[in-house]
Amino acid sequence: MSTVDSAADGWFKSSYSSANQSCVEVRFDGARVLVRDSKYQGTPAIRPILAFSNSDWSAFLSTL
């Protein structure tokens, strides 16, 4: 896991997510795909963000 200081712009969640904040958000950031829990949008030091390479993200999605 890595912590990435990134702007709120560009984050999205699945259209299947309900209005509550219990979901995962994704952001495409060049050669990386960033993933975070929607509850953690505050200070970068306390909002863990997972960073995946595009190929790792594609491999993950292919298993779903």
C-alpha positions in Angstrom: 0.0 0.0 0.0 1.2 3.5 -0.7 0.0 6.9 0.4 -0.5 9.3 -2.5 -1.2 13.0 -2.2 -3.7 13.5 -5.0 -6.5 15.9 -5.7 -10.2 15.0 -5.3 -10.8 15.5 -9.0 -11.0 12.4 -11.1 -12.2 10.0 -8.4 -15.3 8.0 -9.2 -17.2 5.1 -7.8 -19.4 2.4 -9.4 -22.8 3.3 -10.6 -24.0 0.3 -8.5 -22.9 2.1 -5.3 -25.6 3.5 -3.1 -25.7 7.0 -1.7 -23.9 6.0 1.4 -20.1 6.3 1.8 -19.4 2.6 2.1 -17.7 2.1 -1.3 -14.5 2.1 -3.1 -13.4 5.0 -5.4 -11.0 4.7 -8.3 -8.9 7.3 -10.2 -6.8 6.8 -13.3 -3.6 8.6 -12.9 -1.3 8.1 -15.9 0.5 4.8 -15.5 -1.2 4.1 -12.2 -4.7 3.3 -11.0 -5.4 4.6 -7.5 -8.0 3.1 -5.2 -9.4 4.4 -1.9 -12.2 3.9 0.5 -14.7 6.8 0.0 -14.8 7.4 3.8 -11.1 8.7 3.7 -11.1 11.9 1.8 -9.4 14.1 4.4 -5.7 14.8 5.1 -3.4 12.8 2.8 -1.5 11.4 5.8 -4.6 9.7 7.1 -6.3 8.6 3.8 -4.7 5.4 2.6 -4.6 5.0 -1.2 -3.6 1.9 -3.0 -1.6 2.4 -6.2 -1.6 -0.3 -9.0 0.1 -0.4 -12.3 -2.3 -0.4 -15.3 -1.4 -4.0 -16.1 -1.9 -5.2 -12.5 -5.3 -3.4 -12.4 -6.3 -5.1 -15.7 -5.2 -8.5 -14.3 -7.3 -7.8 -11.2 -10.4 -6.9 -13.2 -10.1 -10.0 -15.4 -10.6 -12.1 -12.3 -13.9 -10.6 -11.4 
